[in-house]
Amino acid sequence: MTDGFLRVACASPAVRVADVDANTRNIIELIDRAYARGADVLVFPEMCVTAYTCADLFHSSTLLDAARQAVLGIAAHTARCGGMFVAVGAPFVSAGALYNCAFICAGGAVQGIVPKTFIPNYNEFYEKRWFAPAPADVETVSGFEDWDIPFGQNQIFDFNGVKVGVEICEDLWTPCPPSTALALGGAELILNLSASDDIIGKYAYLKSLVGSQSARCICAYAYASAGFGESSTDLVFDGKLFVAENGRMLACNRRWQSGNQLTVADVDVEAIRRDRIHNGSFADSARRCEAEVFVSPVHGGEDRRPQTDGLMRSVDPHPFVPSGDSDLQERCEEIINIQVAGLAQRLSATGCKCLVIGISGGLDSTLALLVATRAFDRLQLDRSGIVGVTMPGFGTTDRTHDNAVTLMKALGVAMREISIVPAVNLHFQDIGHDPSVHDVTYENSQARQRTLLLMDIANQSGGMVLGTGDLSELALGWATYNGDHMSMYGVNAGVPKTLVRHLTKYFASQTSDPDEKRALLDIVDTPISPELIPAEPDGTIKQKTEDLVGPYELHDFFLYYTLRYGFSPRRIFVLARKAFDGAYSDAVIAKWLSTFFRRFFNQQFKRSCLPDGPKVGSVCLSPRGDWRMPSDASSALWLKEADSLTDTDAE
């Protein structure tokens, strides 16, 4: 395992029915291929040593003796593949019964045998004709390399600190799959050796079943099924290979291929372990289940696997944003419905029929205004009850001001414009501040003046102030304390900046009003800025947020893996390098990662007193729900690790 990732391979060898020698050659060829790709664990299909469709030949001593010798040869071959765990399917006779088994091979020996628990008796292959179900307890059997080997279903194999469980084909389809008990007993990776024929509709259902079981058990699940070469007398096999992780399908092969097939992916064991700790019901289920499992250490020998470059899994640079237009549209509509439902309930509960919103012509206030109009429409309230207030200041540009005005007119809300310049200049006189000094006092005085106006207008109109700040700003503390930081309801509090842009574009795609569409699309294209510093001489925005705190796509990436998985800075850096390969240098990623952790810790005091707001996704910073952290927590450990990531000066 490297950096918390375990490289898992699934193989489907081309087989010849009952030709054990030919099958063994293909199995060994796939072991060597997986080893060359740095695999830690390799799983083969059910009965791949003999082929699954041997039928009554399974009761032939010739076939059974050949299978036993083949397993010994495969196990011996793993001595050349130090540090790799191989599960291969073959028949096994014990105490006068024949079992459909997975043989665990590593370090040159067979180190465990897992028989199939549930034997099907409902399709063309009535397995109960040949095979017995797994015994209730783990036993020891002899006959392999002159030592006793654990034999039984409820085994967990401890391989280099990773716990691996095994089930076979039909086991997964039952109401209480063995993998459930194995996961509750500590297994982090489940292997399924299968020979599942293909019929109409089965592939999609099975893929869903594998993904769902990995999610339910908070584990990784590797599935390998029989393919080319199996008998076509009554059934056809397509060679399905899946690697899933906690509900996410990491890798799937192309089905219906001839020859030997191999699929490889890196599963995140560290993420699985964190989720199990974080999800209290998992531990509660484990205690209630009291699954009795036999933990078998697997000795893989000296790890001599080749060092391969790169992480063999995709890492989405925008984890909050679904890929694909249809998925993105569905996500946008769902988020908007959550925001609208939360705001509508707050308005209904308070009997409030007036909202006051500061409209800057930026992304966040635009999204808040759009959500407000939908909430009013749902409650059948007149949109004139929404009071949009533009408050031009020292840095306001014509572009943002004009977009704000155009949007409010198009949406049919009440509109007010109040310049904050006279009041802020008077304030500067009162506190003795030189307005030519563009420091934090200069900036925050403007933000607090705007909040003062909004609060007073809300009192004046019997309404409430709708907050506009988003999740990314809350994470970085990019808000003026008791300025734009404060409102009566923060409708964007659960939405990261990378999603705010897409939500605004989604609204633009839904409107038929040309002025509204034009304004929304221009807002999307406008650089993100608080506009607290005077503009450039040509009137363009001078103060750009991402120049000051870093790219929001990086910070949203850091935020996701910090809150969702609790990863260390080093691990987030490894993932970010993969996700943003070619977009940002290592030095740039490391620089903004340090910035993220410094600000995230230092700005907790702002999050400790946030207004109410709807939770939208799995990552949330509400001090009443998902994130509770002392405001005086030290960031020293995180910054020490982040600062050590690269010796190259950040660009």
SULBELQUI-V327562 format. One record per helix or strand of 2 or more residues. SS is the DSSP state (H for helix, E for strand). FROM is the first residue (numbers start at 1). LEN is the number of residues. If there is no record, write none. Layout:
ss:SS from:FROM len:LEN
ss:SS from:FROM len:LEN
This chain:
ss:E from:5 len:8
ss:H from:20 len:17
ss:E from:41 len:3
ss:H from:52 len:8
ss:H from:61 len:20
ss:E from:85 len:10
ss:E from:97 len:10
ss:E from:109 len:7
ss:H from:127 len:3
ss:E from:139 len:6
ss:E from:147 len:5
ss:E from:155 len:5
ss:E from:162 len:7
ss:H from:169 len:5
ss:H from:178 len:7
ss:E from:189 len:6
ss:H from:202 len:15
ss:E from:220 len:6
ss:E from:241 len:5
ss:E from:248 len:5
ss:E from:261 len:8
ss:H from:269 len:10
ss:H from:280 len:10
ss:E from:294 len:5
ss:H from:325 len:26
ss:E from:355 len:4
ss:H from:363 len:16
ss:H from:383 len:3
ss:E from:386 len:5
ss:H from:398 len:14
ss:E from:414 len:4
ss:H from:421 len:11
ss:H from:440 len:22
ss:E from:464 len:4
ss:H from:471 len:6
ss:E from:489 len:2
ss:H from:497 len:14
ss:H from:514 len:12
ss:H from:545 len:5
ss:H from:552 len:12
ss:H from:569 len:11
ss:H from:586 len:17
ss:H from:604 len:4
ss:H from:636 len:8
